[in-house]
Amino acid sequence: MQQFTTSTFYFDYETDAIQQFIHKYVDRTASKKEQAIQLYYAIRDGWRYNPYNITVKKEGYRASVILDKKEAHCIDKSILMVTCCRTLDIPARLCLAKVRNHIAAEKITEQFGTDELVPHGYVEVYLNNKWIKTTPVFNKELCAFINVEALEFDGETDAIFQEFDKKGGNFMEYIEDYGHCDDVPVQFMLDLMRQHYTVAFDHFLKKGEVTEADFK
């Protein structure tokens, strides 16, 4: 369990930025469950979710760097949740999956060359002797805009995704789960993106934002 509470290059909770974030949003006298819930809502609604805000620079996946972003990808928010939980000695780990988003699918396909989003990030936190899945990704304002119920987290049951919108139409569909990670597997993530996001990575290559050497 110790590997899920340690600081790493990406889960850099010893930095002043992370410590200040914790001080602002978390009551350290509260129970671990309540602390995890406080973090969930601070992260879910603190950044507007943007599936196109992808970085190919490894430095960009550090939690302290993510704090400075105006908008955030699901991976960003999940990394931040894991880092902050570990700060409070709550075991937490990053999980990755492949999903299909049925809302705005045409725009997603245009941008990425596919309607599948990969990797999608979520989090597992260890509370009351069990691992609980949580997804602090879709901010409440965005959910209201796309007519989807905001995903709530009670610290006891899985909060993994919204399968349907308010009218019963499909929203999120999990296609494949890649499991959990001790740290942020950036190389694995970039390889998945290059494999699935052919249109986007051609764009990155042409602009010089990434080179083939980054994937060797």
Buried (B, 14 or more C-beta within 10 A) or exposed (E): EEEBBEBBEBBBBEBEBBBEBBEEBBEEEEEBBEBBBBBBBBBBBBBBBBBEBBBBEBEBBBBBBBBEBEEBBBBBBBBBBBBBBBBBEBBBBBBBBBBBBBBEBEEBEEBBBBBBBBBBBBBBBBBEEEBBBBBBBBBBEBBEEBEBBBBEBEBEEEBBBBEEBEEEEEBBBBEEEBEBBEBBBBEEBBBBBBEBBEEBBEBBBEEEEBEEEBBE
